[in-house]
Amino acid sequence: MFGQHLPQRNNRDEGERPFWISYADLMTALMVLFLVVMVTSLSQMARTQEELISPPIERETTPKSISPVTTDISIREQEIGGICSELSQQTAATNPNVIVDCSLQRISFGEAGRFKTDEYTLSDIGQQALQDTLELLLATANSPLGKKWLKQVVVEGFTDTDGSYLYNLNLSLKRSEWVMCLILGHAGKNPIDLTAEERKQIKQLFLAGGVSFNNIRDSKDASRRVELRLQFYGIGETPPPNPFYASKFNDSSGERCMLRP
């Protein structure tokens, strides 16, 4: 019993244990990690050395160039605003009834520019306000900026809501047409004294148009009025030639207003 012989361990069992395989994998992983660390360190050292030799280019802080179109728009708005602002100051000093609205680019005359019911002639005060405004408008149109930007002055007559649409349309057109007759010196008690060249310029610059009872005011009295709307050239827009109508703008001794008070 005591002499029983125990079986010895086989060397083959020792070789099949996973210890040596795990150890080899661990060494391989450490070697790969070591190589990765070395490559990263060498890359960082090379980058640092390159920056010392040639410093990095500073980021541009200069703002982007402004588009020429944007610049032209800004210049146009600034110059037109200057035209309107100067005209507003001049009219205020000349006639307090004249009101220049630069935001809407319109000229109104307050109570002086109102019409009576079913009538298309203005009072003496309104006629004087128009005459004072005309002189300043011609001076503005003949200024360097005026020649550059001022395209047209539209005479707009308004009515109240009494009556039919077509009746008011005809009445508003008569009001704007009579104002044009007044401006050209063919209507009113004291006709405006103009030269032939000034009449020609007015015919080219001014345009009469009736608008019926559009854009009514707080009261009917305030709605029956006349206003001047300023139109300006756009960027790149120039006055078109008028070879077919040039002769129509010339002064005529037989010319007269077709409306009668």
C-alpha positions in Angstrom: 0.0 0.0 0.0 2.7 2.4 1.0 4.7 1.3 -2.0 2.0 2.3 -4.4 3.5 4.4 -7.3 1.8 7.5 -8.3 1.8 8.4 -12.0 4.3 11.1 -13.0 3.2 14.2 -14.8 3.6 14.1 -18.6 5.7 16.9 -20.1 3.2 17.1 -22.9 0.6 18.4 -20.5 3.0 21.2 -19.6 3.3 22.3 -23.2 -0.5 22.4 -23.8 -1.1 24.9 -21.1 -2.1 28.4 -22.3 0.4 30.3 -20.1 3.1 30.6 -22.8 0.6 31.7 -25.5 -0.9 34.5 -23.3 2.6 35.7 -22.5 3.5 35.9 -26.2 0.4 37.9 -27.0 1.1 40.3 -24.1 4.6 40.9 -25.4 3.3 41.5 -28.9 0.8 44.1 -27.7 3.4 45.9 -25.7 5.6 46.1 -28.7 2.8 47.5 -30.9 2.0 50.1 -28.2 5.7 51.0 -27.9 5.8 51.6 -31.7 2.7 53.8 -31.6 4.1 55.9 -28.8 7.4 56.3 -30.6 5.8 57.3 -33.9 3.6 59.9 -32.2 6.5 61.3 -30.3 8.6 61.6 -33.4 5.8 63.3 -35.3 5.3 65.8 -32.5 9.0 66.6 -32.4 9.2 67.1 -36.1 6.2 69.4 -36.0 7.7 71.5 -33.2 10.9 71.8 -35.1 9.2 72.9 -38.3 7.2 75.6 -36.4 10.5 76.9 -34.9 12.0 77.1 -38.4 9.0 78.7 -40.1 6.3 80.3 -37.8 2.7 79.6 -38.7 1.0 82.1 -41.0 -1.2 84.4 -39.1 -4.9 84.4 -39.9 -6.0 87.2 -42.1 -7.9 89.9 -40.1 -8.6 92.1 -43.1 -12.4 92.3 -43.7 -13.8 91.0 -46.9 -14.0 93.5 -49.8 -17.4 95.0 -50.2 -19.2 94.2 -53.4 -19.3 97.0 -56.0 -23.0 96.6 -56.3 -23.5 97.1 -52.5 -21.3 100.2 -52.7 -23.3 101.7 -55.6 -26.6 101.1 -53.7 -25.2 102.8 -50.6 -24.0 105.8 -52.6 -27.3 106.0 -54.4 -29.3 106.0 -51.1 -27.0 108.5 -49.5 -27.1 111.0 -52.4 -30.8 110.7 -52.9 -31.3 111.2 -49.2 -29.1 114.4 -49.5 -31.3 115.7 -52.3 -34.5 115.1 -50.4 -33.1 116.6 -47.2 -31.8 119.7 -48.8 -35.1 120.2 -50.7 -37.0 119.7 -47.4 -34.9 122.5 -45.7 -35.4 124.8 -48.6 -39.2 124.4 -48.8 -39.6 124.8 -45.1 -37.7 128.1 -45.2 -39.7 129.3 -48.3 -43.3 128.2 -47.6 -44.4 126.4 -44.4 -47.3 124.8 -46.2 -45.0 122.6 -48.2 -44.1 119.3 -46.5 -41.4 117.0 -47.9 -41.5 113.5 -46.7 -38.2 111.9 -47.5 -39.2 108.5 -46.3 -42.0 108.3 -48.8 -40.4 110.7 -51.3 -43.5 112.7 -51.5 -44.3 116.4 -51.3 -47.7 117.5 -49.8 -49.2 120.9 -49.1 -51.4 120.4 -46.0 -54.6 122.4 -46.1 -53.2 124.6 -48.9 -53.3 121.6 -51.2 -56.9 120.6 -50.6 -59.8 120.8 -53.1 -63.4 121.6 -52.4 -66.0 119.0 -53.1 -66.5 118.2 -56.9 -63.9 120.9 -57.8 -60.4 120.6 -59.3 -59.0 124.1 -58.8 -56.9 125.1 -55.8 -57.1 128.2 -53.6 -54.7 131.1 -53.9 -52.7 129.8 -51.0 -52.4 126.4 -52.7 -51.4 128.0 -56.0 -48.6 130.0 -54.2 -47.4 126.9 -52.5 -47.1 125.1 -55.8 -45.3 128.0 -57.4 -42.8 128.1 -54.6 -42.2 124.4 -54.8 -41.8 124.5 -58.6 -38.9 127.0 -58.3 -37.1 124.8 -55.8 -37.8 121.6 -57.8 -36.3 123.1 -61.0 -33.3 124.2 -59.1 -32.9 120.7 -57.7 -33.4 119.1 -61.1 -30.6 121.3 -62.5 -28.1 120.5 -59.7 -25.4 117.9 -60.3 -27.1 115.3 -58.1 -30.5 116.2 -59.5 -29.3 115.5 -63.1 -27.9 112.3 -61.9 -30.8 110.8 -59.9 -34.1 112.8 -60.3 -36.1 110.9 -62.9 -39.7 112.2 -62.7 -42.1 114.2 -60.6 -45.6 112.7 -60.7 -48.5 115.0 -59.9 -51.2 112.9 -58.2 -54.7 114.1 -57.5 -56.9 112.4 -54.9 -60.6 112.4 -54.1 -62.8 111.3 -51.2 -65.1 108.3 -51.3 -68.3 110.1 -52.3 -69.5 109.2 -55.8 -68.7 106.3 -58.1 -65.2 105.0 -58.8 -65.1 106.2 -62.4 -66.5 109.6 -61.4 -63.7 110.0 -58.8 -61.1 108.7 -61.2 -62.1 111.4 -63.7 -62.2 114.0 -61.0 -58.7 113.1 -59.6 -57.3 113.2 -63.1 -58.8 116.6 -63.7 -57.2 117.8 -60.4 -53.7 116.6 -61.4 -54.2 118.0 -65.0 -55.2 121.4 -63.7 -52.2 121.4 -61.4 -50.0 120.7 -64.5 -51.7 123.6 -66.3 -51.0 125.8 -63.3 -47.3 124.7 -63.2 -46.9 125.4 -66.9 -48.5 128.9 -66.5 -51.8 128.3 -68.2 -54.1 128.4 -65.2 -54.6 130.3 -62.0 -55.1 134.0 -61.3 -51.4 134.7 -61.3 -49.8 132.5 -64.0 -46.3 131.4 -63.3 -43.8 133.2 -65.5 -41.6 130.6 -67.2 -39.2 130.7 -70.0 -39.6 128.4 -73.1 -36.7 126.2 -71.9 -38.2 125.9 -68.4 -41.6 124.8 -69.9 -39.8 122.2 -72.0 -38.0 120.9 -69.0 -41.2 120.7 -67.0 -43.0 118.7 -69.7 -40.1 116.2 -69.7 -39.9 116.0 -65.9 -43.5 116.2 -64.7 -46.2 113.6 -65.2 -49.9 114.0 -64.4 -51.9 111.0 -63.1 -55.2 110.5 -61.4 -55.5 108.0 -58.6 -59.2 108.3 -57.6 -59.8 107.7 -53.8 -56.8 105.5 -53.2 -54.8 106.3 -50.0 -57.6 108.2 -48.3 -56.9 110.3 -45.2 -58.6 110.6 -41.8 -61.3 112.9 -43.2 -62.9 113.6 -46.6 -61.5 117.1 -46.6 -57.9 115.8 -46.1 -58.5 113.2 -48.8 -59.3 115.8 -51.5 -55.7 116.8 -52.1 -52.8 117.0 -54.5 -49.3 115.5 -53.9 -46.1 115.4 -55.8 -44.3 112.0 -55.9 -40.5 112.0 -56.6 -39.1 109.2 -58.7 -35.4 108.5 -59.0 -33.2 106.6 -61.4 -32.0 103.1 -60.4 -28.4 102.0 -60.6 -27.2 102.0 -64.1 -30.4 103.6 -65.4 -30.0 106.6 -67.7 -32.5 109.0 -69.3 -33.8 107.3 -72.5 -33.6 109.3 -75.7 -37.0 110.7 -76.9 -36.5 111.4 -80.6 -40.1 110.9 -81.4 -41.5 113.2 -78.7 -38.8 115.8 -78.6 -40.8 118.2 -80.7 -43.9 117.8 -78.5 -41.9 119.3 -75.6 -41.2 122.5 -77.3 -43.2 125.6 -76.3 -46.2 126.5 -78.5 -47.8 129.9 -78.6 -51.2 128.3 -79.2 -50.9 125.9 -76.3 -53.6 126.3 -73.6 -55.2 124.4 -70.8 -58.2 122.3 -71.9 -59.8 122.6 -68.4 -61.9 125.6 -67.4 -62.7 126.5 -63.8 
